[in-house]
């Protein structure tokens, strides 16, 4: 069991999310940076879908009530155990009574804490992911607070043998400098002028202070819409369309772009003009407020290749970890 | 009015679009119509029946639909080819479905939405009126009462569920020339009471939870559309009550009835008043007013 002493800014239990309920308005939720979440799990011998603690900008302070094997990945929040710094992207042993403390993120926005056996909160609709808007999943459907106790799933004693494992430096993302996310233009991009599509892909955007698990609002130049007589049912603003489904990662343009993330609103009446590819959504989730982001337009096959590459890289990391032990 | 019929719309060629590597979005029409919505429902139902490997989410919407896929199982282009085949085989004339006619009591001009809409007046087109006064005038009614009469005068079909869990988008079941239409707020509100009944574009909605919103606010229903604890009897199988294809009949109630229903909901005993019926678009198009009346007979 882990006892939370300070919950940080926005820390929630997340796995890979819940699927099959988008049509009733239920977003998947799940880890915003799937790569970091998965590597953390692999480092402690878990499967990719075990639940981790996702921490935003500032991590948790917590005491372990049992011996445990942990790994922290993602944003660098200078973690320490009983006051001594510990490495990230590395398997670490924890003894009962140890206090783990994370500070503010120096690079990246989200860190992941995996524990051998996984965070063992009850499943809601086959997932342990927290969706705070309606208060389901994770720990009581909300962010972690002082006094919360997180149960840890059973893990075989051999997991201790993983302690000291770390992944190759080249597999650790450089959150400070990776500022380009790839997108596939489309959806209702016919609403934008050709110039506006170019502006979208050629401008430097800034992550606004409204950037959370629902969406990332970006700031930059205005985008012009094609003129048209608004179709029946759409509403009067040029940015309005007849309400439609929003893909995860889709970029909508009420005025300035908003990229929808894991707790997305599932549909609505703003024109959507493209979608961040699945392999790069985690990178966007690691961009801090006030940092720059650029979009690079790719075609669908490049997007699929990027997804395959990321999965192959994760599989190689898993094989390495298993091979070393 | 009773003799007026609805003419099916000729839809354009659908737009097939990639939502990056893992979504396919299909826009059946830019404008809203029953034809576009029935087609979205018929196609997504066919997709569900075919149980296509690699399709992980299947979401019908008002005049479009969206599928989420695992592209390592099915390439978007292969899926699009199959969707085109389904599209060419859909026979909307004979498409029918089992639906529920659901009684939705509404307290119009309630104190809670009134407080909210007054609070956000500076974000509204008409800062000096109420949302109902604005909507009534815009749609050519002589006052709020006659506008509400029109709003409850014919049932509303659930054409999409989403935004947040359980929110139904509903399209009133009348010919185009009787459809109400209003803009959304100039600037979205940061707050809306839960269970608020709103209207934007050509759609009525029920907000499941408190939160942001941009639709005109007309009233509040005492019943829930989302029950995450699943304690109410009608939510045993799902947290969400309305489904696409359901038909909502908004019914005007007074404060006394509102409070009484609220007590039942809080006690966990409230049961939705609804009846089941097979919906025929053809018969509906032929004589909407008369067909609606027959539909309403299944609710006491």
Boltz contact constraints between the chains, C-beta under 6 A:
constraints:
  - contact:
      token1: [A, 19]
      token2: [B, 56]
      max_distance: 6.0
  - contact:
      token1: [A, 22]
      token2: [B, 57]
      max_distance: 6.0
  - contact:
      token1: [A, 22]
      token2: [B, 59]
      max_distance: 6.0
  - contact:
      token1: [A, 23]
      token2: [B, 59]
      max_distance: 6.0
  - contact:
      token1: [A, 24]
      token2: [B, 161]
      max_distance: 6.0
  - contact:
      token1: [A, 24]
      token2: [B, 165]
      max_distance: 6.0
  - contact:
      token1: [A, 24]
      token2: [B, 240]
      max_distance: 6.0
  - contact:
      token1: [A, 25]
      token2: [B, 161]
      max_distance: 6.0
  - contact:
      token1: [A, 25]
      token2: [B, 162]
      max_distance: 6.0
  - contact:
      token1: [A, 25]
      token2: [B, 163]
      max_distance: 6.0
  - contact:
      token1: [A, 25]
      token2: [B, 164]
      max_distance: 6.0
  - contact:
      token1: [A, 25]
      token2: [B, 165]
      max_distance: 6.0
  - contact:
      token1: [A, 25]
      token2: [B, 166]
      max_distance: 6.0
  - contact:
      token1: [A, 25]
      token2: [B, 167]
      max_distance: 6.0
  - contact:
      token1: [A, 26]
      token2: [B, 165]
      max_distance: 6.0
  - contact:
      token1: [A, 134]
      token2: [B, 165]
      max_distance: 6.0
  - contact:
      token1: [A, 134]
      token2: [B, 209]
      max_distance: 6.0
  - contact:
      token1: [A, 134]
      token2: [B, 228]
      max_distance: 6.0
  - contact:
      token1: [A, 136]
      token2: [B, 228]
      max_distance: 6.0
  - contact:
      token1: [A, 184]
      token2: [B, 18]
      max_distance: 6.0
  - contact:
      token1: [A, 184]
      token2: [B, 20]
      max_distance: 6.0
  - contact:
      token1: [A, 186]
      token2: [B, 17]
      max_distance: 6.0
  - contact:
      token1: [A, 186]
      token2: [B, 18]
      max_distance: 6.0
  - contact:
      token1: [A, 187]
      token2: [B, 17]
      max_distance: 6.0
  - contact:
      token1: [A, 187]
      token2: [B, 25]
      max_distance: 6.0
  - contact:
      token1: [A, 231]
      token2: [B, 30]
      max_distance: 6.0
  - contact:
      token1: [A, 231]
      token2: [B, 31]
      max_distance: 6.0
  - contact:
      token1: [A, 232]
      token2: [B, 31]
      max_distance: 6.0
  - contact:
      token1: [A, 232]
      token2: [B, 32]
      max_distance: 6.0
  - contact:
      token1: [A, 233]
      token2: [B, 32]
      max_distance: 6.0
  - contact:
      token1: [A, 233]
      token2: [B, 201]
      max_distance: 6.0
  - contact:
      token1: [A, 233]
      token2: [B, 202]
      max_distance: 6.0
  - contact:
      token1: [A, 234]
      token2: [B, 201]
      max_distance: 6.0
  - contact:
      token1: [A, 235]
      token2: [B, 183]
      max_distance: 6.0
  - contact:
      token1: [A, 235]
      token2: [B, 184]
      max_distance: 6.0
  - contact:
      token1: [A, 235]
      token2: [B, 201]
      max_distance: 6.0
  - contact:
      token1: [A, 236]
      token2: [B, 183]
      max_distance: 6.0
  - contact:
      token1: [A, 242]
      token2: [B, 32]
      max_distance: 6.0
  - contact:
      token1: [A, 242]
      token2: [B, 62]
      max_distance: 6.0
  - contact:
      token1: [A, 242]
      token2: [B, 63]
      max_distance: 6.0
  - contact:
      token1: [A, 243]
      token2: [B, 62]
      max_distance: 6.0
  - contact:
      token1: [A, 243]
      token2: [B, 169]
      max_distance: 6.0
  - contact:
      token1: [A, 244]
      token2: [B, 61]
      max_distance: 6.0
  - contact:
      token1: [A, 244]
      token2: [B, 64]
      max_distance: 6.0
  - contact:
      token1: [A, 245]
      token2: [B, 59]
      max_distance: 6.0
  - contact:
      token1: [A, 245]
      token2: [B, 61]
      max_distance: 6.0
  - contact:
      token1: [A, 245]
      token2: [B, 66]
      max_distance: 6.0
  - contact:
      token1: [A, 247]
      token2: [B, 19]
      max_distance: 6.0
  - contact:
      token1: [A, 247]
      token2: [B, 23]
      max_distance: 6.0
  - contact:
      token1: [A, 249]
      token2: [B, 20]
      max_distance: 6.0
  - contact:
      token1: [A, 265]
      token2: [B, 163]
      max_distance: 6.0
  - contact:
      token1: [A, 266]
      token2: [B, 162]
      max_distance: 6.0
  - contact:
      token1: [A, 267]
      token2: [B, 61]
      max_distance: 6.0
  - contact:
      token1: [A, 267]
      token2: [B, 162]
      max_distance: 6.0
  - contact:
      token1: [A, 267]
      token2: [B, 163]
      max_distance: 6.0
  - contact:
      token1: [A, 268]
      token2: [B, 163]
      max_distance: 6.0
  - contact:
      token1: [A, 275]
      token2: [B, 19]
      max_distance: 6.0
  - contact:
      token1: [A, 275]
      token2: [B, 20]
      max_distance: 6.0
  - contact:
      token1: [A, 277]
      token2: [B, 20]
      max_distance: 6.0
  - contact:
      token1: [A, 277]
      token2: [B, 21]
      max_distance: 6.0
  - contact:
      token1: [A, 278]
      token2: [B, 21]
      max_distance: 6.0
  - contact:
      token1: [A, 278]
      token2: [B, 22]
      max_distance: 6.0
  - contact:
      token1: [A, 300]
      token2: [B, 18]
      max_distance: 6.0
  - contact:
      token1: [A, 300]
      token2: [B, 76]
      max_distance: 6.0
  - contact:
      token1: [A, 303]
      token2: [B, 20]
      max_distance: 6.0
  - contact:
      token1: [A, 303]
      token2: [B, 21]
      max_distance: 6.0
  - contact:
      token1: [A, 304]
      token2: [B, 21]
      max_distance: 6.0
  - contact:
      token1: [A, 304]
      token2: [B, 71]
      max_distance: 6.0
  - contact:
      token1: [A, 307]
      token2: [B, 21]
      max_distance: 6.0
